Amino acid sequence: MEIGTIIAAVVYFRKDLFEMIQVLLGSKNKMHRKLLIYVVVVTLVTGIIAAPLYLVADSISGIAVGIPMLVLGLVLIGDAALIRYSRKKREKGMNSRKLENLTLKDYLLIGIVQGISALPGVSRSGTTTSAMLLVDVEPDEAFRLSFLAGIFASIGAFGLTLVATKSNVAAAVAGIGLEGLVVAIIVSTIVSLFLIDFLIKIAGKSKIIYLITALGIIAMVSGLLYLVFGL
């Protein structure tokens, strides 16, 4: 199912991806080079942390998933507060950070939290966006950088899934059939394109605070349902 999200992100951020390819082909553009370095460092750190976590994730019970969901809910509600705080800082003339202001230390932090999202019930985009908001990255830039890093992390996760759990993948495909899988990927791609565009556009508006708060409440309710009823 992650294939649809990957396709959508590649289509939406095709310009950024092309700029990184240009650097590999010899472009000297500093911002394009910085974006490439960001993606490479974050992806490498993510892989080092996520691979072993993923391999032991099957031993985590369904009830245990409720705890990360509760934490995610609290994090999302905290994100809403951080975005509001960031807005107030900008209104007072204080500058937020963008890619050009990030350092290697920031890349490592983003890679680490993205790697931790390999645990069941932990949102990759939620954790990476939260980390960037905590280091004063502008909300719209945080979403953009999170999605860009997610493309390569998702490709790696897809490959690892095929290698490490072939039997589970084969059983899942057999369960819905090849036609069902194709339809699911197409629908996932379309929905992901819509949601990425929606989140990027709304990130710079006040409505994002209410959206993230609502998502946080939903995550907390889901976590409680796991813990209380095992649903």
ABEGO torsion letter per residue (X at the ends): XAAAAAAAAAAAAAAAAAAAAAAAAGBABAAAAAAAAAAAAAAAAAAAAAAAAAAAAAABBAAAAAAAAAAAAAAAAAAAAAAAAAAAAAAAGBBBBBAAABBAAAAAAAAAAAAAAABBGBBAAAAAAAAAAAAGBBAAAAAAAAAAAAAAAAAAAAAAAAAABAAAAAAAAAAAEAAAAAAAAAAAAAAAAAAAAAAAAAAABAAAAAAAAAAAAAAAAAAAAAAAAGX
